[in-house]
Amino acid sequence: MTHARFQDQVAVVTGAAQGIGRRVAERLLDEGAAVAAVDRSELVHELRAQPGAAGRVFTLTADLEKFGDCNGVMAETLARFGRIDVLINNVGGTIWAKPFEHYAEEEIEAEVRRSLFPTLWCCRAALPAMVEQGKGAIVNVSSIATRSVNRVPYGAAKGGVNALTACLAFETAQRGVRVNATAPGGTEAPPRRIPRNAAPQSDQEQVWYQQIVDQTVASSLMKRYGSIDEQVGAILFLASDEAGYITGVTLPVGGGDLG
């Protein structure tokens, strides 16, 4: 459904090259927004071909694990569109799936850098503009994996996203900025065109990953994975003025799994 909820607004969407992030960007365009779509992959530039994208889509490649790149993205968006009304922080995702004792030190650090720091840095980079204009909505994409198996570092990072969401909402609520999060459960999506981990899974790693799938389905009251559009609908609701009296909330979108 298209409601034009974001008519004449400017939205920044991170992790917009594929999956949930790409669909968020497409739906924002459908609902009237101008969109700055950001990813480390060149695939993000495909969004320029979306119907009606001319003049309303600005695509950028950046490494959002670095604060300087996040600052640069927000500065370029402001230079192009003059304001930032909505920020969707979608970068993140499990790189490895295995029991915690099998993670190496550098793998733990990589998981936290991937799934916490882009959200932390982008919130910090976008916030001054939102506070100055007296209005803004931030939606952080977390995960129900804060209670899960075989991905402790990722779960810890997403737990940090939940805490960031609540704390920042406390600081900004009276200055016109709302901060919320969704916590997606298992989500059916096309195969990733650029995998998070390029190394092929060993037989043992495939077993560990299947344990995640089994636990995710078992924890869902609906006993299924969700669709990308079911995830995007919740994100866009929290970003829209329809959620104008909601802040500081992490909304589980996991078929009844509260994470």
NORSUL-V765375 format. One record per helix or strand of 2 or more residues. SS is the DSSP state (alpha for helix, beta for strand). FROM is the first residue (numbers start at 1). TO is the last residue. If there is no record, write none. Layout:
{{SS/FROM/TO} {SS/FROM/TO}}
This chain:
{{beta/10/14} {alpha/19/30} {beta/34/39} {alpha/42/49} {beta/57/61} {alpha/67/81} {beta/86/89} {alpha/100/102} {alpha/105/133} {beta/136/141} {alpha/144/146} {alpha/152/175} {beta/177/184} {beta/187/188} {alpha/203/219} {beta/226/227} {alpha/228/239} {alpha/241/243} {beta/250/253}}
